[in-house]
């Protein structure tokens, strides 16, 4: 019986070749797209999950209640982790970290390498599951003078990873240098880690660097906890809420913990409450995968029910001979499942061919590895696809009455027709929504890339101040300005897209019960001029005034936050030091356009810097950079100038959005392609079923245009219905996405009109090809008994 069913399936596939290939192409394309998105989603949700004690691993967060609402930070006081471990028995281990890995200069004899590192507590390897290949995890960071290297960094420094423990290195950042001893080597940080670093050094060194800045009112370090097994996280959260207040009664900062592995996907907080993050894109692409797969399944349903009139006698004979409805359902579901699994084979080939491009777009290193999880997922997706695609045709075909079908009549023709029309409308509705999304995302990305930010980010190159550059900073900057092609140069504690934050500013009239968070940018002379920031009142920092180290410059948002009138010359207090406001600059976008412009202050630090910035004349980038490299080597023999352009960092703020824009174009194109495949097949079947009608009309004088109009009009009505359904839905969806931006485009009518017209033109082209072909068929052939 099974062999007989397979034979029937083969004969039906052979009989309806065009339908078979349309379904195969549509389903395989949909499955390939779904499998690629599955790989990406799996990679995203697995980030930071590889730590053995993931369920006990938490990050300490701080909520700052200020005039603008509650602001959530990942950093807290540098004393926090140690105090929590000492005072709370629920804490098994606690470590502090200096935060996002910084670029250090690591020197081994004449070998100087820029590497990403961070200061961490001695129990770091007891908390996190980074694999040590040399050294003891409880001891490698116990010594203040210790350094633990990644396998790759050890290889670069020494040419080997063997017998490197005990060797001496030197690290440098800012004006700080320290000789250290290698105490361990760890396996390179896996791609599944949200933080990538090349080495670790003792957090005790970071404490020394902070000096007087190490206190409960200065938030400059991250804290990670490993809780004892069985600890209730909610109860622990309630217990630590006022921990900082117990140390600093005047503080309005509260503390809470979140699972460490949540930081990657759930990094956005609004008014102290978790409000999404990258998880939004995981949900978005998962939904798109479902959309595309459903569109492909609709093709199968439509084409299967459309050809029902060609199979009614088969159903009638089988029922007359005693076949049950259940056996017929199994047969037609078998056809669907076989088609789905045949499509899976082709989908795997398509996915493998597309993977390199997909990785380039997403910035991932995904591979088609046939492990248990992937195989089960692929089989599960295919099984669901087969069931979904075959369910309606199987139930529809098996429901015919024998007496009726043997006369060649279909009782349920009207219902079948309306169901098929509904599926076409649904299919094109999804496609139009994707087209609208592509247009809006493209225009928003174009907007953020071209908007006047209030400063000039173009042709500004920056690099680390290392070695002798740090020691002879002013002399080096003077030499940089003399390089032909350099318009101006300065230095700062960070780049403009990565500023720090403080609540340590007070001013006359400030409400002592209210804290205001200010962004802080440490700069040298000429930084404001180099960046082209507009001074609204007062002046920029100047070498003519020796007292400028006791001065600050603020932006309009800071003036508004302080409620000052004529702020220039007013006294304020920053971190316990009296300062005067010497200038006010116009608001500019130093963060992404997701954020409103925040209060910002500039402070002068002319004697030290992490970054050197130079404004280069447009068109002279290559020769100017060559000369800068020579100058840098003259100051730092053996060092390599590792530079970046500021515009690249600004673009990086929208990396996720750009990837969404590119992927959306591909997905929308696939959705339209699959929809049109189905429409093409339906148009072909419609034309075939109406051949006699076409012949009669042509005999009665109908022109080819009349025939084309006749065959196209029904499909045109379906697409118009899709447009009416899609436009309000697409408006709500893109508006929801745009609400993530503080500065965004206006939703104009042409986005929606263009999407609707595009769908209509594509449908006309698809149906028109079949309609024209049918209209040109010889009249005699049309009137034959087909």
C-alpha positions in Angstrom: 0.0 0.0 0.0 2.8 2.4 0.9 4.6 1.6 -2.4 1.3 2.2 -4.2 0.9 5.6 -2.5 4.5 6.6 -3.5 3.7 5.6 -7.1 0.6 7.8 -7.1 2.5 10.7 -5.6 5.3 10.3 -8.3 2.7 10.2 -11.1 0.9 13.3 -9.8 4.2 15.2 -9.6 5.0 14.1 -13.1 1.5 15.0 -14.4 1.6 18.5 -12.9 5.2 19.3 -13.6 4.8 23.1 -13.6 3.0 23.0 -10.3 5.7 20.7 -8.9 8.6 23.0 -9.8 6.8 26.1 -8.6 6.0 24.5 -5.3 9.6 23.1 -5.0 11.2 26.5 -5.8 8.8 28.4 -3.5 9.1 26.0 -0.5 12.9 25.6 -0.8 13.4 29.3 -1.0 11.2 29.9 2.1 12.9 27.1 4.0 16.4 28.3 3.0 15.5 31.8 4.3 14.1 30.3 7.5 17.1 28.1 8.1 19.5 31.1 7.8 17.4 33.1 10.2 17.3 30.2 12.5 21.1 30.0 12.5 21.3 33.8 13.3 18.6 33.7 16.0 20.3 30.6 17.6 23.6 32.5 17.7 22.0 35.6 19.2 20.2 33.8 21.9 23.2 31.7 22.8 25.4 34.7 23.5 27.0 34.5 27.0 25.2 31.2 27.7 28.4 29.1 27.6 29.4 29.8 31.2 28.9 26.7 33.3 27.1 28.5 36.2 25.0 30.7 34.0 21.9 30.3 36.2 23.9 31.7 39.2 25.8 34.4 37.3 24.5 38.0 37.7 25.6 41.6 36.9 25.0 44.4 39.3 23.1 47.4 37.9 22.4 50.8 39.3 19.4 53.0 39.0 19.9 56.8 39.3 16.8 58.8 40.1 17.3 62.3 38.7 15.3 65.1 37.3 14.9 63.4 33.9 13.6 60.2 35.4 15.4 57.0 36.3 18.6 56.3 34.4 20.1 52.8 34.5 23.8 52.2 34.4 25.9 49.1 34.1 28.6 50.7 36.3 28.6 51.3 40.0 31.2 52.3 42.7 34.5 50.4 42.5 34.0 49.3 46.1 30.6 47.7 45.4 31.6 44.1 44.4 34.0 43.6 47.3 31.5 45.0 49.8 28.7 42.7 48.6 30.9 39.6 48.9 31.9 40.5 52.4 28.5 41.4 53.8 26.1 39.1 52.0 26.3 35.3 52.6 24.3 34.7 49.3 27.3 35.8 47.3 29.7 33.0 46.5 32.1 35.1 44.5 32.1 38.8 43.4 34.5 40.5 41.0 34.9 44.1 39.8 35.8 45.0 36.2 36.9 48.2 34.6 34.2 47.7 32.0 34.4 47.6 28.3 37.9 46.4 27.3 40.2 49.3 26.5 43.1 49.4 24.0 46.4 49.0 25.9 49.9 48.9 24.5 51.6 45.6 25.5 55.4 45.6 25.1 57.6 42.5 25.2 61.2 43.7 24.5 61.0 45.3 21.1 57.6 43.9 20.3 54.7 46.5 20.9 51.1 45.4 20.3 47.8 47.1 20.7 45.5 44.8 22.6 42.1 44.9 24.3 42.3 44.3 28.0 40.5 45.1 31.3 41.2 45.2 35.0 39.3 42.5 36.9 39.1 41.0 40.4 41.1 37.9 41.3 38.0 35.6 41.3 37.3 36.3 37.6 38.0 32.8 36.5 36.0 31.3 39.4 32.9 33.1 38.1 33.4 33.0 34.3 34.1 29.8 32.3 36.9 31.1 30.2 39.2 28.2 29.8 42.7 28.5 31.3 45.4 26.4 29.5 48.1 27.6 31.8 47.8 28.7 35.4 45.4 28.1 38.3 42.1 29.9 38.1 42.1 30.8 41.8 45.7 32.2 41.7 46.4 33.8 38.3 45.1 37.2 39.3 45.9 37.0 43.0 49.1 39.1 42.5 48.8 42.8 41.8 51.6 42.5 39.2 49.9 39.6 37.3 48.8 39.5 33.7 46.8 36.7 32.0 47.1 36.5 28.2 44.9 35.0 25.5 46.4 32.2 23.4 46.5 34.5 20.4 48.2 37.4 22.2 50.8 35.1 23.7 51.5 33.8 20.2 51.9 37.3 18.8 54.2 38.4 21.7 56.4 35.3 22.1 55.8 33.2 19.0 54.6 30.4 21.2 52.1 29.6 24.0 54.4 27.2 25.7 56.5 28.2 28.8 55.3 31.9 28.8 54.3 31.9 32.4 56.9 33.9 34.4 57.9 36.1 31.5 57.8 39.9 32.0 55.8 42.4 30.0 54.8 46.0 30.3 51.4 47.5 29.7 50.6 51.2 29.1 47.4 53.1 29.0 47.2 56.9 29.3 50.2 58.0 31.4 50.1 54.8 33.4 52.8 52.1 32.8 53.4 48.9 34.7 55.8 46.0 34.4 53.9 42.7 35.0 54.5 39.0 35.0 52.6 36.5 33.0 50.8 34.2 35.4 48.5 32.3 33.0 47.2 31.8 29.4 43.6 31.3 28.5 41.9 30.0 25.3 40.8 32.8 23.0 37.4 34.3 24.1 34.8 32.4 22.1 32.6 34.3 19.6 29.6 33.5 21.9 30.9 36.0 24.4 29.6 39.6 24.2 32.8 40.9 25.6 36.0 40.2 23.7 39.4 40.8 25.3 43.0 39.8 24.8 44.4 40.0 28.4 43.4 40.6 32.0 45.2 42.5 34.8 44.5 43.0 38.4 41.7 45.3 39.5 44.0 46.5 42.3 45.9 48.5 39.7 42.7 50.1 38.6 42.1 51.2 42.2 45.5 52.8 42.3 44.8 54.6 39.0 41.5 56.0 40.4 43.3 57.3 43.5 40.9 59.7 45.3 38.2 58.8 42.8 37.6 55.5 44.6 34.6 56.2 46.7 30.9 55.4 47.0 29.8 58.4 45.0 31.9 57.6 41.9 30.5 55.1 39.5 33.3 53.7 37.4 33.3 49.9 37.6 31.2 46.9 36.7 30.4 44.3 39.3 29.6 40.6 38.7 28.3 38.1 41.2 28.1 34.3 41.5 25.3 33.6 43.9 25.1 30.5 46.0 23.0 27.7 44.6 19.3 28.0 45.5 19.5 31.7 46.1 16.2 33.5 45.1 17.2 36.3 42.8 14.0 38.3 43.4 14.5 38.1 47.2 18.2 39.0 46.8 17.2 42.0 44.7 14.9 43.3 47.4 17.7 42.9 49.9 20.3 44.9 48.1 18.1 47.8 46.8 19.4 50.3 49.3 23.0 48.9 49.6 24.7 52.1 48.3 22.4 54.3 50.4 23.6 52.3 53.5 27.1 53.5 52.6 26.2 57.0 51.4 22.9 58.2 53.0 22.7 61.2 50.6 22.7 58.9 47.5 19.6 58.4 45.4 21.1 55.3 43.7 19.4 51.9 44.0 20.9 48.6 43.1 19.6 45.5 41.4 20.9 42.4 39.7 20.1 41.0 36.3 21.2 37.6 34.8 24.6 38.1 33.1 23.5 36.3 29.9 20.6 38.9 29.6 22.9 41.8 29.0 23.4 41.1 25.3 19.7 40.8 24.3 18.0 42.9 27.0 20.3 45.9 27.3 17.8 48.7 27.0 16.2 50.3 30.1 13.6 53.1 30.2 12.9 54.9 33.5 14.5 52.0 35.4 12.6 49.2 33.7 13.9 46.8 31.2 12.5 47.8 27.8 14.1 45.6 25.2 17.3 45.7 23.3 18.6 43.4 20.6 15.8 40.9 21.4 13.6 43.2 19.3 15.6 42.3 16.2 15.5 38.6 17.2 11.7 38.8 17.3 11.6 40.8 14.1 13.6 38.3 12.0 11.8 35.4 13.6 8.5 36.9 12.5 9.9 37.6 9.0 11.0 33.9 8.8 7.4 32.9 9.7 6.0 35.4 7.1 8.1 34.0 4.3 7.4 30.4 5.2 3.7 31.1 5.4 3.8 32.8 2.0 5.5 29.7 0.5 2.9 27.4 2.2 0.1 29.5 0.8 1.5 28.9 -2.7 1.3 25.2 -2.1 -2.3 25.4 -0.8 -3.5 27.6 -3.6 -1.9 25.6 -6.4 -3.1 22.3 -4.9 -6.7 23.5 -4.5 -6.6 25.1 -8.0 -5.8 21.9 -9.7 -8.5 20.1 -7.7 -10.7 20.0 -10.7 -8.1 17.9 -12.5 -8.2 15.3 -9.7 -11.9 15.0 -8.8 -12.5 11.8 -10.7 -9.5 10.2 -9.0 -11.1 11.1 -5.6 -14.5 9.8 -6.7 -13.2 6.4 -8.0 -11.2 5.9 -4.8 -14.2 6.7 -2.6 -16.4 4.5 -4.7 -14.0 1.6 -4.2 -14.1 2.0 -0.5 -11.3 4.4 0.3 -11.9 6.3 3.6 -11.5 10.0 4.0 -8.6 9.3 6.4 -6.7 7.3 3.8 -7.1 10.1 1.3 -6.0 12.7 3.8 -2.9 10.6 4.5 -2.2 10.4 0.8 -2.4 14.1 0.1 -0.5 14.9 3.3 2.1 12.4 2.1 2.4 14.4 -1.1 2.9 17.6 0.9 5.4 16.0 3.3 7.4 14.5 0.4 7.4 17.9 -1.3 8.5 19.6 1.9 11.4 17.2 2.5 12.5 17.4 -1.2 12.4 21.2 -0.7 14.6 20.8 2.4 17.4 19.2 0.4 17.4 22.1 -2.1 17.0 24.6 0.8 20.2 23.3 2.4 22.1 23.8 -0.8 20.7 27.3 -1.2 21.5 28.1 2.4 25.1 26.9 2.0 25.5 29.0 -1.1 24.1 32.1 0.6 25.9 31.7 3.9 29.0 33.7 3.0 26.9 36.7 1.9 24.6 36.3 4.9 27.6 36.3 7.3 29.0 39.4 5.7 25.7 41.2 6.2 25.2 40.1 9.8 28.8 40.2 10.9 28.6 36.7 12.1 30.7 33.5 11.5 27.8 31.1 11.1 28.3 27.6 9.6 25.9 24.9 8.6 27.0 22.3 11.1 24.7 19.3 11.2 24.7 18.9 15.0 21.7 17.6 16.9 20.1 21.0 17.5 20.3 22.0 13.8 19.1 18.7 12.5 16.1 18.6 14.9 15.3 22.2 14.1 15.5 21.7 10.3 13.4 18.5 10.5 10.9 20.2 12.8 10.6 23.3 10.5 10.1 21.1 7.5 7.6 18.9 9.2 5.5 21.9 10.3 5.8 23.3 6.8 4.6 20.1 5.2 1.7 19.9 7.6 0.8 23.5 7.2 1.1 23.4 3.4 -0.8 20.2 3.0 -3.5 20.4 5.6 -6.1 22.5 3.6 -5.6 20.7 0.2 -5.8 17.3 1.9 -9.0 18.2 3.8 -10.5 19.9 0.8 -9.8 17.2 -1.7 -10.8 14.3 0.6 -14.1 16.0 1.4 -15.8 15.5 -2.1 -18.8 13.3 -2.3 -18.3 10.3 -4.7 -21.6 10.8 -6.7 -20.9 14.5 -7.2 -17.3 14.2 -8.2 -17.9 11.4 -10.7 -20.3 13.7 -12.6 -17.3 16.2 -12.7 -19.0 18.8 -10.5 -17.6 20.4 -7.3 -20.1 21.2 -4.6 -17.7 23.4 -2.7 -16.3 25.4 -5.7 -17.5 28.7 -4.3 -16.0 28.1 -0.9 -12.7 26.8 -2.4 -12.6 29.9 -4.6 -13.1 32.3 -1.7 -10.5 30.5 0.4 -8.0 30.7 -2.4 -8.7 34.4 -2.9 -8.3 35.0 0.9 -4.9 33.2 0.9 -3.7 35.4 -2.1 -4.8 38.5 -0.2 -3.1 37.4 2.9 0.1 36.5 1.0 0.3 39.9 -0.8 -0.6 41.7 2.4 2.6 40.3 4.1 4.6 41.2 1.0 3.4 44.8 0.9 4.1 45.2 4.7 7.7 44.1 4.0 8.0 46.6 1.1 6.8 49.5 3.3 9.3 48.4 6.0 12.2 48.4 3.4 11.3 51.9 2.3 10.9 53.4 5.8 14.1 51.7 7.2 16.1 52.9 4.2 14.9 56.5 4.6 15.5 56.5 8.3 19.1 55.2 7.8 19.6 57.8 5.1 18.3 60.4 7.6 20.7 59.5 10.4 23.6 59.4 8.0 22.9 62.8 6.5 21.5 64.8 9.4 23.5 67.7 10.6 24.9 66.5 14.0 26.1 69.9 15.2 29.7 68.9 14.7 31.9 67.8 11.8 32.7 64.1 11.9 34.1 63.8 8.4 37.8 63.3 7.7 38.7 63.1 11.4 41.2 60.4 12.1 42.0 59.3 15.7 44.5 56.9 17.3 45.8 55.9 20.7 48.3 58.1 22.5 51.0 55.5 23.3 54.6 55.5 24.5 56.4 58.7 23.9 53.3 60.3 22.3 51.8 60.3 25.8 54.9 61.6 27.4 55.5 64.4 24.9 51.9 65.0 24.0 52.0 68.8 23.4 55.1 68.5 21.3 53.6 65.6 19.3 50.4 67.6 18.7 52.4 70.6 17.5 54.3 68.3 15.0 51.0 66.8 13.8 49.6 70.3 13.0 52.6 70.9 10.8 51.9 67.9 8.6 50.7 69.0 5.2 47.0 68.2 4.9 46.3 68.4 8.7 43.7 71.1 9.3 43.8 70.9 13.1 44.7 68.4 15.9 43.9 67.8 19.5 43.5 65.0 22.1 41.0 63.7 24.6 40.1 61.1 27.1 37.8 59.3 24.7 36.2 59.7 21.3 33.1 61.8 21.0 30.7 58.8 20.5 31.9 57.2 23.7 31.6 59.6 26.6 31.5 59.0 30.3 28.8 60.1 32.8 28.6 61.6 36.2 26.2 62.9 38.8 29.0 64.7 40.6 28.1 68.2 39.4 26.4 70.7 41.7 25.6 74.4 41.3 23.9 77.2 43.3 20.2 76.5 43.6 20.5 72.8 42.9 17.9 70.7 44.7 20.0 68.5 47.1 17.4 65.7 46.8 17.7 65.6 43.0 20.6 64.2 41.0 21.2 65.1 37.3 23.3 62.9 35.1 25.9 64.8 33.0 27.9 63.3 30.2 31.6 64.2 30.6 34.2 64.6 27.9 37.8 65.3 28.9 39.5 67.3 26.1 42.7 69.2 25.3 43.0 72.6 23.8 41.6 72.9 20.2 39.3 69.9 20.5 36.1 72.0 20.1 37.7 73.7 17.0 38.9 70.4 15.6 35.4 68.9 15.8 33.7 72.1 14.5 31.4 72.4 17.5 29.7 75.8 17.6 30.3 78.0 20.6 27.1 79.8 21.5 28.3 81.9 24.4 31.6 82.6 26.1 34.6 80.9 24.6 36.4 77.6 24.0 39.4 76.5 26.1 42.5 78.6 25.3 46.2 78.5 26.1 46.0 82.2 26.7 44.2 81.5 30.0 46.3 79.5 32.6 43.2 79.1 34.8 41.3 77.0 32.2 42.0 73.8 34.1 39.5 75.2 36.6 36.9 75.9 33.9 34.3 73.8 32.2 32.2 74.2 29.0 28.6 73.0 28.9 26.0 72.5 26.2 22.5 74.0 25.9 21.0 70.8 27.4 23.2 71.2 30.5 22.2 74.8 30.9 18.6 73.8 30.7 19.1 71.0 33.2 20.7 73.4 35.7 18.0 76.1 35.1 20.6 78.8 34.6 20.3 82.2 33.0 23.5 83.6 31.5 25.6 80.7 32.7 29.0 82.0 31.5 31.1 82.9 34.6 28.8 81.0 37.0 30.5 78.9 39.6 29.8 75.1 39.9 31.4 72.2 41.8 32.6 69.1 40.0 33.7 66.2 42.1 34.5 68.4 45.0 36.5 71.0 43.0 35.2 74.5 42.3 34.9 75.3 38.6 33.6 78.1 36.5 31.6 77.9 33.3 33.7 79.5 30.6 31.5 78.8 27.6 28.3 77.3 26.2 28.2 75.2 23.0 25.1 74.5 20.9 23.6 71.0 21.4 25.1 68.4 19.1 24.5 64.7 18.7 27.4 62.9 20.4 25.2 59.8 20.9 23.0 58.0 18.4 19.8 59.6 17.2 18.0 57.0 19.4 18.7 59.4 22.3 17.8 62.9 23.0 20.7 65.3 23.4 21.8 64.9 27.0 23.5 67.4 29.4 27.2 67.5 28.5 30.3 69.2 30.0 33.8 69.5 28.7 36.7 69.5 31.2 40.2 70.4 30.2 42.9 67.8 30.6 45.9 69.0 28.5 48.6 66.8 30.1 47.1 63.3 29.4 45.0 61.7 26.7 43.9 58.3 25.5 43.1 59.5 21.9 44.7 61.9 19.5 42.4 63.4 16.8 43.4 65.1 13.6 41.2 66.8 11.1 42.5 66.0 7.6 41.9 68.0 4.4 39.5 66.3 2.1 41.2 64.6 -0.9 44.6 64.4 0.9 43.8 61.5 3.2 46.4 59.0 1.8 49.5 61.2 1.7 48.6 62.8 5.0 48.1 59.5 6.8 51.4 58.2 5.3 53.2 61.2 6.9 51.4 60.8 10.2 52.6 57.2 10.3 56.2 58.3 9.7 55.8 60.9 12.5 54.3 58.3 14.8 57.1 55.8 14.2 59.7 58.6 14.9 58.2 59.1 18.4 57.4 55.4 19.0 59.9 53.1 17.2 58.5 49.6 16.9 54.9 50.8 17.3 52.3 50.6 14.6 49.9 53.5 14.0 46.5 51.9 14.5 44.0 54.6 13.3 40.3 54.9 12.7 38.1 57.5 11.2 35.5 59.1 13.5 32.8 58.7 10.8 33.3 54.9 11.1 32.5 54.9 14.8 29.4 57.0 14.1 28.2 54.5 11.5 28.9 51.7 14.0 26.2 53.2 16.2 23.7 52.1 13.6 25.3 48.8 12.7 22.1 46.9 13.7 19.8 49.2 11.8 22.0 48.9 8.6 21.9 45.2 8.8 18.1 45.3 9.3 17.9 47.5 6.2 20.0 45.2 4.0 18.3 42.0 5.2 14.9 43.6 4.9 15.6 44.2 1.2 16.5 40.6 0.6 13.6 39.3 2.6 11.1 41.6 0.9 12.5 40.5 -2.5 12.1 36.9 -1.5 8.6 37.4 -0.3 7.6 39.1 -3.6 9.3 36.4 -5.6 7.6 33.6 -3.8 4.2 35.4 -4.0 4.7 35.9 -7.7 5.5 32.3 -8.2 2.2 31.4 -6.7 0.4 34.0 -8.7 2.0 32.8 -11.9 0.9 29.3 -11.2 -2.7 30.4 -10.3 -2.9 32.5 -13.5 -1.8 29.6 -15.6 -4.4 27.3 -14.0 -7.1 30.0 -14.4 -6.3 30.4 -18.0 -6.3 26.7 -18.6 -9.7 26.3 -16.9 -11.2 29.1 -19.0 -9.9 28.0 -22.4 -13.3 27.3 -23.8 -14.7 30.6 -22.5 -11.7 32.4 -24.1 -12.4 30.6 -27.4 -16.1 31.5 -27.3 -15.3 35.1 -26.5 -12.8 35.3 -29.4 -15.4 33.8 -31.8 -17.8 36.5 -30.6 -15.3 39.2 -31.4 -13.3 39.8 -28.2 -9.9 41.3 -28.7 -6.7 40.1 -27.1 -6.9 43.2 -24.8 -10.4 42.1 -23.7 -9.1 38.6 -22.9 -6.1 40.0 -21.0 -8.3 42.3 -19.0 -10.8 39.5 -18.3 -8.0 37.3 -16.8 -6.2 40.0 -15.0 -9.2 41.8 -13.4 -9.8 39.2 -10.7 -6.2 39.2 -9.6 -6.1 43.0 -9.7 -9.0 43.1 -7.2 -7.2 40.7 -4.9 -4.0 42.8 -4.9 -6.1 46.0 -4.3 -7.7 44.3 -1.3 -4.2 43.3 -0.1 -3.1 47.0 -0.3 -6.1 48.1 1.7 -5.4 45.5 4.4 -1.6 46.1 4.4 -1.4 49.9 4.6 -2.8 50.4 8.1 -0.9 47.4 9.5 2.3 48.5 7.9 1.8 52.1 9.3 1.5 50.7 12.8 4.5 48.5 12.5 6.9 51.1 11.1 5.7 53.7 13.5 6.5 51.3 16.3 10.0 50.8 14.9 10.6 54.6 14.4 9.5 55.3 18.0 12.9 53.8 19.0 14.5 56.9 17.6 14.4 60.3 19.4 15.0 61.9 15.9 13.2 60.3 13.0 11.7 60.9 9.6 8.0 61.7 9.2 5.8 59.0 7.8 4.8 60.3 4.4 2.0 59.0 2.3 4.3 58.2 -0.7 6.0 55.4 1.3 2.7 53.5 1.4 1.5 54.5 -2.1 4.8 53.4 -3.6 4.6 50.0 -1.9 1.1 49.4 -3.1 1.9 50.5 -6.6 5.0 48.3 -6.6 3.0 45.2 -5.6 0.3 46.0 -8.1 2.8 46.4 -11.0 4.6 43.2 -10.1 1.3 41.3 -9.9 0.2 42.8 -13.3 3.5 41.7 -14.9 3.2 38.2 -13.4 -0.4 37.6 -14.3 -0.1 39.5 -17.6 2.5 37.1 -19.0 0.0 34.2 -18.6 -3.0 36.3 -19.7 -1.2 37.4 -23.0 -0.2 33.8 -23.6 -3.8 32.6 -23.2 -5.2 35.5 -25.3 -2.9 34.4 -28.2 -3.9 30.8 -28.2 -5.6 29.6 -31.5 -9.3 29.8 -31.2 -9.8 26.2 -32.6 -7.5 24.9 -29.9 -9.5 26.7 -27.2 -12.7 25.1 -28.4 -11.4 21.6 -28.2 -12.6 19.3 -25.4 -9.8 20.0 -22.9 
